């Protein structure tokens, strides 16, 4: 009796290779596939698994699940094919390029009774998990504002602009922290290199009264990966570029009203100790556990659909 589900990786590019390595380490890698046969073959040899044709993988009853790490324009179609074949699916973000296709993936997964999980890997980062726990416990007080900045140089995709490529990370985090989808979405974008936005800005308002903004850029001279949560008791920053022991900082700043107006008092950062663990390893282990137990996924396809709704509403089209 096998102890792990057998999982194949379809798509052996940069991120697909990370999935292959991690699944191999977890003892769940069954096969790899890629349109580039030579690339798939080299990876298969390195990790001692077969390189298979995609149709062979979908027909193979011994393969329980697939990870889809393809160019985004192929995600929805291949997810639907895998679900129709009875496979559990972990599909990288974005799960589709429009709301209708994302909804089809959600509906198909529900009808088939399989786990369909979105690859929102930062939901499994120990620093974010600690931040989410602080928010849930009220350590920051009532949340008033959340903003994220995710900027750097590249990557430049033929189909995806900066918003669709970069912002899903932070939108999944913001949805998790607020527990709701925004009721108002306003997008701004600037295209510099071609017709796709290299800089994108989303302004979000939530039914609870929380406000948020997301700034994503792929034409920036430095890397920034920062999510800031402003509460009425304290503020917290998840900085994924910072050293491990400084990734989650809390500022016990105080702001209050007086007869003189608004006054404030600053405090030095205090760093929250976080558990060890690679987010991708934790994500894939969670996927394996969901397949084994039937437990709901932390990042189900429904969350991927929610992100697609926000991206679609906030997209700026350039001629």
C-alpha angles and dihedrals in degrees: 000000000000117000097206133041114254109247128187125201117222109196120038102198126118098304095031090060089056090054090049093052094046095047089049091052089050092049095242104104112119106163146338133224135186138162086240099072094192092053092049091047094052092049092046091053093048092053098034098241131117123268105227139187111254092241090052090054093050092049095046109102090196092065108083102185146005135217113215114208099162135132102291095247088069099045100090096045095048092043090055091048092049093047090049087054090055096253127143109236137212105187122188121236132308094037091199141354096240139032096247094057092044090052090052090055091050093047093046093051092050093047092049095045094229132131111262110182131181119227098240092148098176090067084073097050109119091225092055092045089055091047092050090051091052091051092047091048092051094242090140094041121227110354111238106168140008124192133177133195117193110169139150144119117301159316100165114198128191093224106026129066125205092274097055095039101045111018098065089076094060097035089059090052093048092049089051093050096045097037090218145073120251118265093204127037128182123178135196127186141176124202114203108157100035139330094307122089112258090182122039133179127189124194113198134187121190130207090245091060097257114139127203145174133200123201118192126176135170097184100064129122096225137038121247125174105172134148117186125194118195117201131173091247102037144344128235134198127201104199111182093186093057123092114278095258091052101043094105117044127177123202117198093204117161128212122181142163121248136165087273092055128252115358131182145191125204129215134195118258118268115202122224118223110238133194123257121251141110112256094224092051090049091047095051092044087054090051090051091049091050091052091049098046105024089236116155116266119249089225104033125178087262088068090050088053091051090053091049090053091054094045092049093049093047100043117119114208119217122198 
